[in-house]
Amino acid sequence: METVISICLGIGLAASVGFRVFLPLFALSLAAYYNVLELNHSWQWLGSLGTLITLGVATLVEIFAYYIPYIDNLLDSIAIPLATLAGTVVMASTLVDMDPVITWSLAIIAGGGTAAAISGSSGAARLASTASTGGLANPVVSTVETGTSILMSVISIVFPIVAIVLVVLILFIIFKLYYKFKPSKN
């Protein structure tokens, strides 16, 4: 059961990484620092004070940068590879006492894949928002993404099994929003 919870935690945090790269890493670092959850032995450094402070500052910079018009679209272009990497890291760090082959396979496929799918969809939704509203709706999109990342991070840490259901729901909502804002090909 501990393995299932670790996988759910990792996928939930990886989904959260798809919205904001540093926020879930900060939440994971905070939870590890206060011994709320156990990290893989190779990733214990994520729970250190230095890492916590660094990720906290990076989180604040990232959140505020998404409110600057057109910088948000630039950030989205680099967010997908960063989210894939961060999703892999959060997944690998939460898988405790597993064979390294299984750990890294799950981390790359489930963690990196989930983060990349959400980040790519989220970036596409923002691009559609920029195209259809001239960027006026982008602060709303940024607020929703940040709120979703916070909510997913907390739920993933406190209720990891619920996080899996929310990941599926979030993917569904993102795709619906994308098609709503997608410019027509007339």
N, CA and C atoms as a LAMMPS dump frame, in Angstrom:
ITEM: TIMESTEP
0
ITEM: NUMBER OF ATOMS
558
ITEM: BOX BOUNDS ff ff ff
-5.0000000000000000e+02 5.0000000000000000e+02
-5.0000000000000000e+02 5.0000000000000000e+02
-5.0000000000000000e+02 5.0000000000000000e+02
ITEM: ATOMS id mol type element x y z
1 1 1 N 0.83 -1.198 0
2 1 2 C 0 0 0
3 1 3 C 0.873 1.259 0
4 2 1 N 2.015 1.181 0.688
5 2 2 C 2.931 2.33 0.727
6 2 3 C 3.441 2.671 -0.669
7 3 1 N 3.661 1.653 -1.485
8 3 2 C 4.122 1.869 -2.859
9 3 3 C 3.058 2.592 -3.675
10 4 1 N 1.808 2.174 -3.537
11 4 2 C 0.71 2.812 -4.267
12 4 3 C 0.585 4.274 -3.853
13 5 1 N 0.687 4.541 -2.563
14 5 2 C 0.602 5.914 -2.068
15 5 3 C 1.771 6.744 -2.599
16 6 1 N 2.962 6.16 -2.637
17 6 2 C 4.131 6.871 -3.185
18 6 3 C 3.936 7.207 -4.656
19 7 1 N 3.384 6.281 -5.407
20 7 2 C 3.134 6.513 -6.83
21 7 3 C 2.082 7.603 -7.003
22 8 1 N 1.008 7.54 -6.228
23 8 2 C -0.048 8.564 -6.309
24 8 3 C 0.502 9.937 -5.931
25 9 1 N 1.315 9.99 -4.895
26 9 2 C 1.947 11.239 -4.475
27 9 3 C 2.799 11.8 -5.604
28 10 1 N 3.617 10.957 -6.193
29 10 2 C 4.497 11.391 -7.277
30 10 3 C 3.738 11.88 -8.491
31 11 1 N 2.702 11.161 -8.894
32 11 2 C 1.918 11.576 -10.066
33 11 3 C 1.165 12.87 -9.772
34 12 1 N 0.621 12.994 -8.568
35 12 2 C -0.081 14.224 -8.201
36 12 3 C 0.839 15.434 -8.22
37 13 1 N 2.023 15.278 -7.655
38 13 2 C 2.988 16.377 -7.67
39 13 3 C 3.495 16.652 -9.084
40 14 1 N 3.654 15.602 -9.88
41 14 2 C 4.09 15.784 -11.271
42 14 3 C 3.042 16.568 -12.058
43 15 1 N 1.772 16.295 -11.805
44 15 2 C 0.709 17.056 -12.464
45 15 3 C 0.773 18.515 -12.034
46 16 1 N 1.022 18.73 -10.768
47 16 2 C 1.144 20.094 -10.248
48 16 3 C 2.317 20.825 -10.892
49 17 1 N 3.398 20.098 -11.155
50 17 2 C 4.569 20.666 -11.834
51 17 3 C 4.207 21.143 -13.231
52 18 1 N 3.214 20.505 -13.843
53 18 2 C 2.769 20.924 -15.168
54 18 3 C 2.211 22.339 -15.199
55 19 1 N 1.752 22.828 -14.053
56 19 2 C 1.224 24.196 -13.965
57 19 3 C 2.282 25.194 -13.526
58 20 1 N 3.066 24.847 -12.539
59 20 2 C 4.16 25.686 -12.035
60 20 3 C 5.307 24.757 -11.689
61 21 1 N 6.451 25.002 -12.267
62 21 2 C 7.582 24.093 -12.113
63 21 3 C 8.098 24.06 -10.675
64 22 1 N 8.27 25.218 -10.06
65 22 2 C 8.931 25.258 -8.76
66 22 3 C 8.001 25.085 -7.567
67 23 1 N 6.741 25.431 -7.699
68 23 2 C 5.824 25.381 -6.568
69 23 3 C 5.69 23.981 -5.964
70 24 1 N 5.455 22.93 -6.757
71 24 2 C 5.365 21.587 -6.175
72 24 3 C 6.697 21.109 -5.573
73 25 1 N 7.799 21.512 -6.195
74 25 2 C 9.1 21.172 -5.621
75 25 3 C 9.273 21.845 -4.268
76 26 1 N 8.8 23.098 -4.154
77 26 2 C 8.835 23.81 -2.88
78 26 3 C 7.944 23.11 -1.855
79 27 1 N 6.74 22.706 -2.272
80 27 2 C 5.827 21.998 -1.37
81 27 3 C 6.44 20.676 -0.908
82 28 1 N 7.07 19.961 -1.817
83 28 2 C 7.735 18.704 -1.475
84 28 3 C 8.879 18.951 -0.504
85 29 1 N 9.658 19.993 -0.765
86 29 2 C 10.768 20.354 0.106
87 29 3 C 10.26 20.735 1.498
88 30 1 N 9.188 21.495 1.54
89 30 2 C 8.586 21.914 2.806
90 30 3 C 8.077 20.708 3.593
91 31 1 N 7.397 19.796 2.906
92 31 2 C 6.887 18.59 3.562
93 31 3 C 8.03 17.711 4.074
94 32 1 N 9.091 17.614 3.299
95 32 2 C 10.248 16.81 3.73
96 32 3 C 10.975 17.484 4.887
97 33 1 N 11.092 18.805 4.829
98 33 2 C 11.776 19.558 5.891
99 33 3 C 11.08 19.359 7.234
100 34 1 N 9.747 19.342 7.22
101 34 2 C 8.982 19.153 8.457
102 34 3 C 8.607 17.695 8.713
103 35 1 N 9.253 16.769 8.005
104 35 2 C 9.063 15.324 8.186
105 35 3 C 7.615 14.874 8.018
106 36 1 N 6.892 15.514 7.109
107 36 2 C 5.528 15.109 6.813
108 36 3 C 5.541 13.868 5.93
109 37 1 N 6.556 13.761 5.08
110 37 2 C 6.687 12.584 4.232
111 37 3 C 8.153 12.182 4.123
112 38 1 N 8.323 10.937 3.741
113 38 2 C 9.666 10.376 3.598
114 38 3 C 10.076 10.433 2.126
115 39 1 N 11.3 10.865 1.904
116 39 2 C 11.838 10.912 0.548
117 39 3 C 12.772 9.734 0.31
118 40 1 N 12.956 9.403 -0.949
119 40 2 C 13.941 8.419 -1.356
120 40 3 C 15.296 8.861 -0.797
121 41 1 N 16.106 7.93 -0.352
122 41 2 C 17.387 8.265 0.294
123 41 3 C 18.281 9.148 -0.576
124 42 1 N 18.254 8.95 -1.858
125 42 2 C 19.082 9.756 -2.76
126 42 3 C 18.596 11.2 -2.877
127 43 1 N 17.383 11.459 -2.43
128 43 2 C 16.767 12.779 -2.595
129 43 3 C 16.537 13.484 -1.261
130 44 1 N 17.196 13.051 -0.212
131 44 2 C 17.038 13.671 1.103
132 44 3 C 17.406 15.154 1.108
133 45 1 N 18.288 15.557 0.225
134 45 2 C 18.711 16.957 0.159
135 45 3 C 17.556 17.896 -0.17
136 46 1 N 16.479 17.379 -0.754
137 46 2 C 15.318 18.227 -1.038
138 46 3 C 14.68 18.77 0.237
139 47 1 N 14.91 18.101 1.357
140 47 2 C 14.346 18.536 2.624
141 47 3 C 15.262 19.431 3.435
142 48 1 N 16.356 19.892 2.845
143 48 2 C 17.287 20.755 3.587
144 48 3 C 16.806 22.205 3.583
145 49 1 N 17.265 22.974 4.548
146 49 2 C 16.874 24.38 4.664
147 49 3 C 17.319 25.183 3.445
148 50 1 N 18.523 24.946 2.961
149 50 2 C 19.023 25.665 1.79
150 50 3 C 18.164 25.42 0.562
151 51 1 N 17.772 24.176 0.351
152 51 2 C 16.911 23.835 -0.779
153 51 3 C 15.54 24.467 -0.615
154 52 1 N 15.018 24.436 0.601
155 52 2 C 13.716 25.035 0.891
156 52 3 C 13.705 26.527 0.561
157 53 1 N 14.722 27.238 0.984
158 53 2 C 14.815 28.684 0.714
159 53 3 C 14.967 28.946 -0.782
160 54 1 N 15.842 28.2 -1.429
161 54 2 C 16.075 28.38 -2.864
162 54 3 C 14.797 28.132 -3.666
163 55 1 N 14.112 27.043 -3.357
164 55 2 C 12.877 26.73 -4.078
165 55 3 C 11.764 27.73 -3.745
166 56 1 N 11.759 28.256 -2.532
167 56 2 C 10.777 29.276 -2.156
168 56 3 C 10.947 30.543 -2.979
169 57 1 N 12.186 30.992 -3.121
170 57 2 C 12.467 32.187 -3.925
171 57 3 C 12.131 31.921 -5.392
172 58 1 N 12.534 30.775 -5.906
173 58 2 C 12.246 30.429 -7.307
174 58 3 C 10.739 30.356 -7.546
175 59 1 N 9.997 29.854 -6.576
176 59 2 C 8.539 29.773 -6.688
177 59 3 C 7.924 31.159 -6.81
178 60 1 N 8.342 32.076 -5.943
179 60 2 C 7.806 33.442 -5.984
180 60 3 C 8.136 34.138 -7.302
181 61 1 N 9.356 33.989 -7.772
182 61 2 C 9.762 34.609 -9.044
183 61 3 C 8.927 34.033 -10.185
184 62 1 N 8.755 32.723 -10.203
185 62 2 C 7.984 32.088 -11.266
186 62 3 C 6.525 32.556 -11.25
187 63 1 N 5.909 32.595 -10.082
188 63 2 C 4.505 33.01 -9.983
189 63 3 C 4.329 34.434 -10.506
190 64 1 N 5.174 35.351 -10.059
191 64 2 C 5.037 36.743 -10.499
192 64 3 C 5.387 36.928 -11.969
193 65 1 N 6.326 36.158 -12.481
194 65 2 C 6.709 36.283 -13.89
195 65 3 C 5.56 35.905 -14.823
196 66 1 N 4.696 35.006 -14.387
197 66 2 C 3.557 34.608 -15.224
198 66 3 C 2.496 35.696 -15.337
199 67 1 N 2.622 36.767 -14.567
200 67 2 C 1.673 37.88 -14.675
201 67 3 C 2.17 38.983 -15.615
202 68 1 N 3.344 38.808 -16.178
203 68 2 C 3.883 39.795 -17.113
204 68 3 C 3.497 39.365 -18.523
205 69 1 N 2.735 40.218 -19.226
206 69 2 C 2.278 39.842 -20.572
207 69 3 C 3.431 39.452 -21.495
208 70 1 N 3.203 38.439 -22.265
209 70 2 C 4.113 37.862 -23.259
210 70 3 C 5.335 37.184 -22.636
211 71 1 N 5.734 37.584 -21.437
212 71 2 C 6.764 36.821 -20.712
213 71 3 C 6.172 35.466 -20.339
214 72 1 N 4.865 35.464 -20.022
215 72 2 C 4.2 34.214 -19.686
216 72 3 C 4.281 33.207 -20.833
217 73 1 N 4.112 33.685 -22.072
218 73 2 C 4.235 32.779 -23.222
219 73 3 C 5.678 32.313 -23.423
220 74 1 N 6.624 33.199 -23.159
221 74 2 C 8.035 32.82 -23.24
222 74 3 C 8.356 31.753 -22.192
223 75 1 N 7.846 31.945 -20.995
224 75 2 C 8.057 30.954 -19.932
225 75 3 C 7.445 29.604 -20.308
226 76 1 N 6.279 29.637 -20.939
227 76 2 C 5.658 28.386 -21.369
228 76 3 C 6.527 27.618 -22.35
229 77 1 N 7.282 28.334 -23.179
230 77 2 C 8.129 27.649 -24.164
231 77 3 C 9.278 26.887 -23.507
232 78 1 N 9.75 27.35 -22.363
233 78 2 C 10.807 26.615 -21.656
234 78 3 C 10.242 25.754 -20.529
235 79 1 N 8.966 25.951 -20.194
236 79 2 C 8.369 25.216 -19.082
237 79 3 C 8.177 23.735 -19.393
238 80 1 N 7.903 23.397 -20.633
239 80 2 C 7.632 21.99 -20.95
240 80 3 C 8.841 21.103 -20.66
241 81 1 N 10.043 21.428 -21.174
242 81 2 C 11.174 20.563 -20.814
243 81 3 C 11.51 20.631 -19.323
244 82 1 N 11.383 21.812 -18.726
245 82 2 C 11.648 21.926 -17.287
246 82 3 C 10.63 21.145 -16.476
247 83 1 N 9.364 21.202 -16.868
248 83 2 C 8.323 20.458 -16.161
249 83 3 C 8.551 18.951 -16.292
250 84 1 N 8.97 18.519 -17.467
251 84 2 C 9.256 17.097 -17.664
252 84 3 C 10.36 16.642 -16.717
253 85 1 N 11.412 17.428 -16.629
254 85 2 C 12.512 17.119 -15.719
255 85 3 C 12.055 17.162 -14.265
256 86 1 N 11.335 18.218 -13.892
257 86 2 C 10.872 18.349 -12.51
258 86 3 C 9.86 17.258 -12.153
259 87 1 N 8.994 16.893 -13.09
260 87 2 C 8.054 15.798 -12.853
261 87 3 C 8.773 14.48 -12.612
262 88 1 N 9.835 14.26 -13.359
263 88 2 C 10.659 13.067 -13.159
264 88 3 C 11.308 13.094 -11.78
265 89 1 N 11.806 14.264 -11.386
266 89 2 C 12.47 14.409 -10.083
267 89 3 C 11.494 14.169 -8.932
268 90 1 N 10.302 14.795 -8.984
269 90 2 C 9.367 14.606 -7.869
270 90 3 C 8.909 13.161 -7.785
271 91 1 N 8.718 12.527 -8.907
272 91 2 C 8.303 11.123 -8.894
273 91 3 C 9.414 10.246 -8.332
274 92 1 N 10.64 10.449 -8.784
275 92 2 C 11.767 9.646 -8.289
276 92 3 C 11.998 9.867 -6.799
277 93 1 N 11.814 11.089 -6.345
278 93 2 C 12.084 11.397 -4.943
279 93 3 C 11.044 10.818 -3.997
280 94 1 N 9.837 10.558 -4.491
281 94 2 C 8.786 10.036 -3.61
282 94 3 C 8.713 8.515 -3.592
283 95 1 N 9.383 7.856 -4.513
284 95 2 C 9.361 6.389 -4.564
285 95 3 C 10.431 5.832 -3.632
286 96 1 N 9.989 5.386 -2.474
287 96 2 C 10.902 4.926 -1.429
288 96 3 C 11.001 3.4 -1.467
289 97 1 N 12.205 2.892 -1.268
290 97 2 C 12.475 1.453 -1.158
291 97 3 C 12.002 0.651 -2.373
292 98 1 N 12.296 1.163 -3.552
293 98 2 C 11.975 0.435 -4.774
294 98 3 C 13.254 0.193 -5.555
295 99 1 N 13.219 -0.809 -6.399
296 99 2 C 14.341 -1.106 -7.273
297 99 3 C 14.602 0.111 -8.161
298 100 1 N 15.871 0.501 -8.354
299 100 2 C 16.167 1.686 -9.17
300 100 3 C 15.607 1.636 -10.591
301 101 1 N 15.55 0.461 -11.194
302 101 2 C 15.007 0.344 -12.553
303 101 3 C 13.521 0.709 -12.55
304 102 1 N 12.79 0.205 -11.565
305 102 2 C 11.359 0.515 -11.458
306 102 3 C 11.171 1.985 -11.102
307 103 1 N 11.981 2.48 -10.175
308 103 2 C 11.89 3.881 -9.759
309 103 3 C 12.062 4.809 -10.944
310 104 1 N 13.129 4.617 -11.713
311 104 2 C 13.406 5.529 -12.824
312 104 3 C 12.451 5.326 -13.989
313 105 1 N 11.988 4.109 -14.198
314 105 2 C 10.987 3.875 -15.254
315 105 3 C 9.696 4.615 -14.922
316 106 1 N 9.227 4.465 -13.683
317 106 2 C 8.017 5.175 -13.262
318 106 3 C 8.225 6.687 -13.263
319 107 1 N 9.403 7.104 -12.815
320 107 2 C 9.685 8.543 -12.742
321 107 3 C 9.65 9.181 -14.124
322 108 1 N 10.281 8.537 -15.086
323 108 2 C 10.337 9.1 -16.442
324 108 3 C 8.981 9.025 -17.138
325 109 1 N 8.346 7.855 -17.066
326 109 2 C 7.089 7.667 -17.794
327 109 3 C 5.921 8.366 -17.091
328 110 1 N 5.696 8.027 -15.827
329 110 2 C 4.533 8.573 -15.111
330 110 3 C 4.774 10.012 -14.656
331 111 1 N 5.922 10.271 -14.057
332 111 2 C 6.199 11.614 -13.556
333 111 3 C 6.466 12.614 -14.656
334 112 1 N 7.47 12.323 -15.467
335 112 2 C 7.812 13.229 -16.567
336 112 3 C 6.709 13.328 -17.596
337 113 1 N 6.072 12.193 -17.893
338 113 2 C 4.986 12.184 -18.875
339 113 3 C 3.779 12.993 -18.428
340 114 1 N 3.389 12.837 -17.167
341 114 2 C 2.252 13.595 -16.632
342 114 3 C 2.545 15.088 -16.638
343 115 1 N 3.731 15.456 -16.155
344 115 2 C 4.109 16.876 -16.114
345 115 3 C 4.168 17.471 -17.514
346 116 1 N 4.733 16.736 -18.467
347 116 2 C 4.829 17.234 -19.846
348 116 3 C 3.45 17.391 -20.48
349 117 1 N 2.564 16.43 -20.242
350 117 2 C 1.212 16.504 -20.814
351 117 3 C 0.461 17.717 -20.272
352 118 1 N 0.534 17.932 -18.986
353 118 2 C -0.19 19.061 -18.395
354 118 3 C 0.48 20.375 -18.786
355 119 1 N 1.793 20.427 -18.76
356 119 2 C 2.49 21.657 -19.129
357 119 3 C 2.229 22.015 -20.591
358 120 1 N 2.275 21.032 -21.452
359 120 2 C 2.01 21.279 -22.871
360 120 3 C 0.582 21.747 -23.103
361 121 1 N -0.354 21.105 -22.442
362 121 2 C -1.762 21.495 -22.57
363 121 3 C -2.01 22.873 -21.989
364 122 1 N -1.399 23.128 -20.866
365 122 2 C -1.551 24.428 -20.219
366 122 3 C -0.945 25.539 -21.079
367 123 1 N 0.213 25.275 -21.643
368 123 2 C 0.851 26.252 -22.538
369 123 3 C 0.014 26.506 -23.772
370 124 1 N -0.575 25.456 -24.314
371 124 2 C -1.435 25.607 -25.487
372 124 3 C -2.683 26.412 -25.139
373 125 1 N -3.231 26.169 -23.949
374 125 2 C -4.402 26.93 -23.508
375 125 3 C -4.055 28.414 -23.348
376 126 1 N -2.864 28.699 -22.807
377 126 2 C -2.445 30.099 -22.655
378 126 3 C -2.231 30.74 -24.029
379 127 1 N -1.64 30.006 -24.953
380 127 2 C -1.427 30.53 -26.298
381 127 3 C -2.769 30.821 -26.981
382 128 1 N -3.722 29.933 -26.8
383 128 2 C -5.063 30.155 -27.349
384 128 3 C -5.714 31.364 -26.686
385 129 1 N -5.491 31.518 -25.402
386 129 2 C -6.019 32.68 -24.684
387 129 3 C -5.386 33.969 -25.207
388 130 1 N -4.085 33.933 -25.446
389 130 2 C -3.392 35.102 -25.984
390 130 3 C -3.923 35.449 -27.371
391 131 1 N -4.103 34.429 -28.191
392 131 2 C -4.581 34.663 -29.555
393 131 3 C -6.018 35.179 -29.584
394 132 1 N -6.85 34.668 -28.696
395 132 2 C -8.268 35.043 -28.749
396 132 3 C -8.604 36.298 -27.949
397 133 1 N -7.788 36.646 -26.94
398 133 2 C -8.101 37.823 -26.115
399 133 3 C -6.996 38.875 -26.154
400 134 1 N -5.983 38.663 -26.973
401 134 2 C -4.86 39.599 -27.024
402 134 3 C -4.058 39.617 -25.729
403 135 1 N -4.158 38.566 -24.968
404 135 2 C -3.409 38.472 -23.706
405 135 3 C -4.153 39.011 -22.497
406 136 1 N -5.34 39.564 -22.702
407 136 2 C -6.09 40.143 -21.587
408 136 3 C -6.554 39.095 -20.569
409 137 1 N -6.819 37.89 -21.028
410 137 2 C -7.277 36.83 -20.126
411 137 3 C -6.115 36.068 -19.477
412 138 1 N -4.893 36.334 -19.908
413 138 2 C -3.753 35.573 -19.392
414 138 3 C -3.542 35.689 -17.882
415 139 1 N -3.76 36.854 -17.244
416 139 2 C -3.636 36.887 -15.785
417 139 3 C -4.647 35.975 -15.081
418 140 1 N -5.826 35.855 -15.662
419 140 2 C -6.821 34.94 -15.101
420 140 3 C -6.325 33.497 -15.243
421 141 1 N -5.797 33.176 -16.417
422 141 2 C -5.249 31.841 -16.653
423 141 3 C -4.102 31.568 -15.671
424 142 1 N -3.24 32.556 -15.463
425 142 2 C -2.115 32.402 -14.535
426 142 3 C -2.594 32.161 -13.115
427 143 1 N -3.608 32.881 -12.707
428 143 2 C -4.146 32.714 -11.358
429 143 3 C -4.744 31.32 -11.182
430 144 1 N -5.491 30.866 -12.172
431 144 2 C -6.085 29.529 -12.114
432 144 3 C -4.981 28.463 -12.071
433 145 1 N -3.946 28.624 -12.889
434 145 2 C -2.844 27.653 -12.911
435 145 3 C -2.113 27.618 -11.569
436 146 1 N -1.82 28.781 -11.005
437 146 2 C -1.124 28.826 -9.718
438 146 3 C -1.988 28.22 -8.624
439 147 1 N -3.263 28.572 -8.609
440 147 2 C -4.178 28.006 -7.617
441 147 3 C -4.294 26.497 -7.743
442 148 1 N -4.375 26.02 -8.977
443 148 2 C -4.457 24.582 -9.219
444 148 3 C -3.174 23.888 -8.779
445 149 1 N -2.037 24.512 -9.029
446 149 2 C -0.762 23.93 -8.614
447 149 3 C -0.678 23.846 -7.086
448 150 1 N -1.112 24.902 -6.406
449 150 2 C -1.113 24.887 -4.929
450 150 3 C -2.046 23.798 -4.421
451 151 1 N -3.273 23.785 -4.946
452 151 2 C -4.264 22.805 -4.519
453 151 3 C -3.785 21.372 -4.769
454 152 1 N -3.264 21.128 -5.97
455 152 2 C -2.779 19.779 -6.302
456 152 3 C -1.6 19.375 -5.429
457 153 1 N -0.716 20.315 -5.132
458 153 2 C 0.438 20.005 -4.284
459 153 3 C -0.012 19.597 -2.885
460 154 1 N -0.926 20.372 -2.318
461 154 2 C -1.416 20.079 -0.966
462 154 3 C -2.183 18.762 -0.942
463 155 1 N -3.1 18.59 -1.897
464 155 2 C -3.874 17.342 -1.938
465 155 3 C -2.961 16.147 -2.165
466 156 1 N -1.965 16.288 -3.019
467 156 2 C -1.041 15.181 -3.281
468 156 3 C -0.292 14.766 -2.025
469 157 1 N 0.087 15.734 -1.216
470 157 2 C 0.834 15.424 0.006
471 157 3 C -0.081 14.877 1.1
472 158 1 N -1.282 15.45 1.228
473 158 2 C -2.192 15.052 2.307
474 158 3 C -3.062 13.855 1.925
475 159 1 N -3.602 13.856 0.696
476 159 2 C -4.483 12.788 0.216
477 159 3 C -4.004 12.284 -1.142
478 160 1 N -2.91 11.539 -1.191
479 160 2 C -2.315 11.154 -2.479
480 160 3 C -3.239 10.382 -3.414
481 161 1 N -4.112 9.552 -2.871
482 161 2 C -4.986 8.753 -3.733
483 161 3 C -6.026 9.643 -4.421
484 162 1 N -6.51 10.659 -3.73
485 162 2 C -7.456 11.612 -4.322
486 162 3 C -6.778 12.378 -5.468
487 163 1 N -5.479 12.58 -5.348
488 163 2 C -4.734 13.33 -6.361
489 163 3 C -4.831 12.686 -7.745
490 164 1 N -4.847 11.371 -7.809
491 164 2 C -4.929 10.678 -9.108
492 164 3 C -6.246 11.02 -9.812
493 165 1 N -7.343 11.022 -9.066
494 165 2 C -8.639 11.369 -9.642
495 165 3 C -8.605 12.811 -10.146
496 166 1 N -8.01 13.688 -9.375
497 166 2 C -7.92 15.093 -9.78
498 166 3 C -7.04 15.288 -11.006
499 167 1 N -6 14.488 -11.147
500 167 2 C -5.133 14.58 -12.337
501 167 3 C -5.955 14.312 -13.594
502 168 1 N -6.765 13.274 -13.564
503 168 2 C -7.612 12.952 -14.72
504 168 3 C -8.605 14.083 -14.975
505 169 1 N -9.216 14.61 -13.923
506 169 2 C -10.17 15.706 -14.056
507 169 3 C -9.497 16.961 -14.615
508 170 1 N -8.318 17.28 -14.141
509 170 2 C -7.587 18.457 -14.614
510 170 3 C -7.234 18.324 -16.09
511 171 1 N -6.764 17.157 -16.502
512 171 2 C -6.464 16.948 -17.926
513 171 3 C -7.707 17.15 -18.781
514 172 1 N -8.829 16.655 -18.308
515 172 2 C -10.088 16.829 -19.039
516 172 3 C -10.448 18.304 -19.155
517 173 1 N -10.355 19.049 -18.072
518 173 2 C -10.687 20.482 -18.073
519 173 3 C -9.751 21.27 -18.982
520 174 1 N -8.464 20.971 -18.937
521 174 2 C -7.491 21.674 -19.782
522 174 3 C -7.803 21.471 -21.258
523 175 1 N -8.095 20.252 -21.64
524 175 2 C -8.407 19.989 -23.044
525 175 3 C -9.695 20.684 -23.466
526 176 1 N -10.678 20.73 -22.584
527 176 2 C -11.918 21.44 -22.887
528 176 3 C -11.654 22.932 -23.073
529 177 1 N -10.857 23.532 -22.196
530 177 2 C -10.527 24.954 -22.315
531 177 3 C -9.735 25.237 -23.578
532 178 1 N -8.838 24.343 -23.91
533 178 2 C -8.047 24.52 -25.13
534 178 3 C -8.965 24.613 -26.346
535 179 1 N -9.905 23.702 -26.445
536 179 2 C -10.792 23.713 -27.609
537 179 3 C -11.763 24.89 -27.579
538 180 1 N -12.059 25.405 -26.413
539 180 2 C -12.928 26.587 -26.306
540 180 3 C -12.225 27.84 -26.834
541 181 1 N -10.936 27.997 -26.499
542 181 2 C -10.191 29.189 -26.888
543 181 3 C -9.434 29.03 -28.21
544 182 1 N -9.399 27.832 -28.739
545 182 2 C -8.663 27.583 -29.986
546 182 3 C -9.267 28.396 -31.119
547 183 1 N -8.423 29.161 -31.823
548 183 2 C -8.959 29.947 -32.953
549 183 3 C -9.475 29.016 -34.045
550 184 1 N -10.588 29.422 -34.659
551 184 2 C -11.149 28.602 -35.731
552 184 3 C -10.312 28.757 -36.998
553 185 1 N -10.405 27.781 -37.894
554 185 2 C -9.608 27.778 -39.116
555 185 3 C -10.397 28.333 -40.302
556 186 1 N -11.284 29.255 -40.076
557 186 2 C -12.097 29.821 -41.166
558 186 3 C -11.285 30.634 -42.071
